[in-house]
């Protein structure tokens, strides 16, 4: 059980750790309801029986996700330092860019609670702020979250620059791998990650009533 405080599915979903029984599902549902959270479970590899049990209870699949990763040594060098700006805490313009994409105060609060090395990457294109992402390191793995490029600035290389800057920052802060997750349906993003030779390393999805 997780109290996500409105910070999104990943920090709110219930997961199965170890053995479980049907009664555990009902208990989890009650606990989520007590937190005013939707009934939401994260289904990972090895959770096939739970997936079937939730489907039988009327849960639908939501947001199938693919995880990508690459060794930092295999990724391109960071871009020109006038195109990306790693910084923490996030500048107001980064928060504004995230808000345009539906990433609000609750998600930023999750970022703020993260322990360990972390940064915001702000990208610029055509002399204006173009995009932002959040990166945090745990166990030598840098995880990139909340990659958002403003619609008017897309197809200008900003997302590519953000990933390169994230890799450079991560390497400078002791990581050896860059990873991220993306919805299966986000074909443009998946093409970008494949172009950087990032490999699909796992999948998961949610079940929600």
N, C-alpha and C positions, 0 to 999 in steps of 0.2 A: 504494500500500500504506500502511496505517495500523496502528500498534500502539495499539489502543484501551485497553489496560490495564483491560479490563472495564467501560469507561465507556459502553457502549451501541453500537447499530448505527451511528449517524451518525459516530462517531469511530473505528469499526473497519472499515467497509466499504471495499472496493477500488473505485476509479473508473478509467475509461479517459480518459486525457489524450492527445489526438492519435491518430495511427494505431495500430492494433494488429493482431496476427495470432493465429491459433488457438493457437500455441505460447505466447503470452503468458498465455493463460488458465491453462494447466497450470503455468506458472512462478508465477503469482499464487497458485494453489491450494497449491503447495508452500510458498510463503513464509508464507501464512496458517497452514498446518498447523505450520510451524516455530515460530510464535508461540502455538501452542495456541488459535488462533481458528477459528471456523467458517468454511467457505467462503462468503463473503458479498460480493456486488457491489451497488453503488448504481447504478441506471439512471435517467439524466436525459433530458431532451429531446435528441434527436439521437443517442441510443444504441440505436436500433432494431436494428441489426445485431448488436450485442453481446447485446441482450435475446434475440434469436432463437437466437444461438449457445449461450447459457446454457440456454435452454429445451430445446434439443436435447440438452444434456448432463444433463438431469434436474433442473435448478434450478427451484424453485417461486417464485411471487411471494409476497412477505411485506410486510405493512404499506404498502400504497399510501398516499401522503401528499399533502396539498394545502398549498401555501404561501399565506398571506394577508398582505396589507400595507395600510397606510393612511397618508396624511400625518398627522403629529401635529396639525396645525392643524385637521383635520376631526374629531378625537376629542374626547369630552367632557372637561371639566375634572376634575382630580383630586378624589377624594371628601374628606369630612371627615377631618382628620388624626388622628382617633382610630380610624379604621377600617382604615387601612393604614400600614405603617411601612417605608419603604426603609432598608436598612442593609447594611453589609458589615464583617466577614465574617458569615456566617449565624449567627443565634442558635440555641441548642440546640433550641428549640421548632420552628424552621423545619426543621431536620434531622430531627426526629421526625415532622413532618407529611409530609415527603418519604419517609421510611422506610415510613410507613403505605402509601404508594402504590407501593412497590417501587423508589424512587429512593434507592440506598444510597451507601456511601462512595466507590465508584469513580466514580459520576456527580458527586459533590461534589468529587472530586479534579480532574475535568475543569473544573468551574467555577473552582476555585482556580487552575488553570493559565492561564486566559484572561487575556490582556493587555488593557489599556485600561480605560475606564470600565465598571464593572459594579456590580450591586447585587442584593440579595435584597428582594423585596416580601413582607412578612408581613401577612396580613389578619386582622381580628378581627370576630367577629359574636356577639351575645348574650354579651358579656363574656368571650369566650374566643378563643384562637387558632383560626382557621378554615381558613387556606390559605396557600400560599407559591408564589412563582415566582422564577426567575432571569432577569435582564435584562443584556445586554452590548451595547456600542456598537462598531461597526466601520464606517468610511467613512460616517458620518452616519446609519447605519441601526441602530436598536435592535432586537435580536432577543430575543424572549421565549421562554424554555425552561422545562420542568419545572413547568408550572402544575398544582398539586395542591390540591384542596379536600377536607377530611376528609368522609367520607360523611354523618355526622350533621349537618353544617353546610351541605350543598348546598341550592340553591334559596333561599338567603338573600341573594343578591347579592354574595357574596364574590369570585367570579371576575370579575364585572363591575367591582368596585372595584379588584381587582388590575390589570386592564388599564388602567383610568383612571389609577391611580397610576403604572404603568409608563410611560404616555405623558407624564405630568407630569414624572417624573424624567428621562426621555429628553430632553425638550425643554430642561430646565434644564441638561443636560449636553451640549448642542450637536447633538443628532440632529434629523433632520427627518422620519423615517419610523419607524413601528413595524411589525415583521413577526414572524411565527411560523409554525410548521408543525403540522399536526394530521392524524391518520389519517383517511382517507376515511370509515371506519365510525363515527367519533365525531360522530354527528348533533347531540347537545346542544351540544357545543363549537362546531360549525360554525354552528349557529343563533345562538349568542351573538356570534360574530365578525361574522356578517352583520348582526345588529341594530346593531352599532357602525359599519356601513358599511365594514367591511374588505372588500377585494376579493381573490378568488382570482387569484393571479399566476403560478402554476406548479404542476407536479406531478412527483413522482418515486416510484419504488418500489425495493424490494430484490429480489434473486434470491439464494436460499439453498438449499443441498443439505440 
